Amino acid sequence: MDERIERSKLLYERALFEGDAGALEAAEFELAVPVLWRSLELATEADNTMTMSEALRHLGIAEHAAGRLEAAQLHLEESTRLRREMGAWPGVAANLVGLTYIAAGQDRRDDALKLIEEASAIAEAGGAHGLLRQIEEARAQL
């Protein structure tokens, strides 16, 4: 059995039987993150910017979940830059929501407000109603 899967199984059992909530996060990080890095590497070699932006987005989410806000911010900002270049506006708005949470976590409330307003404008222009609900949830937490 793959060593990562075995370690993740043990972490899952620790969460289940010992109530260690952080164990599930560690298991997810151990399984999602190496695959995401490999995905980013292959997408970069193939010059596949859509896959690059997706890998970067999910690396940012993983870093955010692990409490590494600066790394999360860097990954999401790069994903956002790529999505802007491609004109993938709903993806830009989704990333801006994540960046809003990161800015708020870094006590950058003014930046968070600017980010959520931009996300809202993009989502409204594109008719992304599901995303608008997420934006309102983020705005309410500011």
N, C-alpha and C positions, 0 to 999 in steps of 0.2 A: 504494500500500500504506500502511496505517496506520503512522504514524511509530513508535509503540510496538512494533509487530510487527517492524519493520525493526531497531530497536535491540536487541530481544530476540534476533533472529536473529544479529546480530553478537556479542552476549554469549555465546550458545550456541556459536558457532564458536570464540570465545576460550577457552571452557572445554574444548572438544573438542581443539583443536589446540595450545593453549598450557598446558593443565592448570590453568587458573585456576578453582579450585573456587568462589570467590566470585562468579564471573560468572553461574553458574546461579541463585544466590540473587537476584542483582540483576535477572535476566531475569524470574524469577517475581514479584518485588516490583513490577516495572514493569507486568506484565500483570494480576495478581490484585487489587492494592490500589486503583487508580482505579475499577475496576468495583465493588469492595466499598463504597467510599465512596458511589458513586452509588446502589447498592442500599440502603444505610443511609438516604440522603437520601429516596429514594422511599418506602421503608417507613415512615419517620417521618411523611412527608406523608400517607400512607394510614392511619396509626395501626395498622400491622401489626406487632405486637410480636414475633411468631415470626420474621419475616424480619429485624427489627431485631436480635434476639438472635443470629441466625445470622451476620449481617454483622459485628456486634461481635465475635463469637467468632473469626471468621476474620481480622479486622483485628488482634485480639490475638495470634493465632498468627503473623501476618506480622511484627508488631512484635517478638515474642519471637525469631523466626528472625533478625531484623536486629540483635538485641542491645539493643533499646530496651525494657528490662524495665519501667520505670515506665509507659510508654505501653501496653505489653502488659497490665500489671496493671489499668490503668484500663478498658480495653476488656473484658477478661474479667470484671471485677467488675460492670460494667454489664450485660453479657450474662447473668451469673448472677442479678443482681437481677430482670431481666425474666423469666427462666425460673422463678424462685421464684414470682413473682406469677402466672404461668400454670399453675403446678403441673407443669412439665415436668422432673420429677425426674431422669430419666436424663441430660438435658442439663445440669442443675445439677451432677451428679456428674462428668460429663466436663469441665466447666469447672473444677471444683475440682482435678482432676488437673493441668490446665494451670497453675492458680494455685499448686499445690504446687511445680512445677518453677521457676516464677518466684520464689517465696519462697526456695527453696533457692539459686537463683542470686544472690539478694540477701543471702545469709548470714542468713536468718531461719528457722533450722532449727525452732524451736519452732512458729512459724506453719505451716511446711510440714507438720509432724507433725499438727497440728490439722486442717489442710485435708484431708490424705489420710485421716485417720480419719473425717471427715464424709463424704467421697466414698465410702469403703468402706461405711459404714452405709447410705447412700442406695442404693448399687448392690445391696447384699445384700437390702435390703427390697424392691427392685423386681425382683429376679431377673436383673439385668444381668450375666450371667456373662462376656461378652466384655470388658466394662468392668472387671470385677474383676481380670482378667489385667493390664490396663494399670495398675490401681491397685497391684497387687503389684510390677510393674516399677518404678513410681515410688517405692514404699516402699523397695525394695531399694537404690535409688540414694541414699537419705537416709542 
